[in-house]
Amino acid sequence: ERDSQDFVRYLDDESFRRRLRVAADMLKPFKEMGKLKGVCTEMTRKSGHRQRR
């Protein structure tokens, strides 16, 4: 219970939000890569199902 309150206070911290925004900007290119990776994972999962049978 107390932990969640600390977490909310942490999120309310302006400097933390600014850091989060900077991190999000840095991670934007990786998001596109993540989408590609997700597609690859989906394809390998399907082929895996085929091999298992």
N, C-alpha and C positions, 0 to 999 in steps of 0.2 A: 504493500500500500504506500509506504513512505517512498519507496524507490520510484514509483510512478510519478509522485508529486515532484521529486527531484528532477525527473526526466522532463516534466512539463516546464519547470523553471529553466532548465537547460535549453529547451527549445525556444523559450521566450527571450533568451539572451540574444541581443542584436548582433554581437560579434560572431556568435556561433552561426547565426543565420547567414551572415555575410560569407563566412568560411564555407558554409554548405553550398551557397550559390556559386562561389569560385570553383569548388570541387565539381559541381554539376557541369559548369562550363568546360572544365578540363576533361570530363568524362563523356562529353557529347560525341566526339569521334568514335569512342569505344562502343557507344550505343549502337551505331550502324554495324560495327563488327559483331556485336552481340546478336543482332538480328540475323546476320549471315550464319553465325555459329548456331543459333537456334534452328535455322533451316537445316543445317548439316546434321544436327543432333536428331531432328525429326526423321530425316532420310535414313540415317544409320539405325534408328530405332525400328523403322519399317523393315529394313533389310534384315535386322536382327530377328524380328518376328518370323520372317520367311525362313531364315536358317534354322530356327528352333524347331520348326514343324517337322 
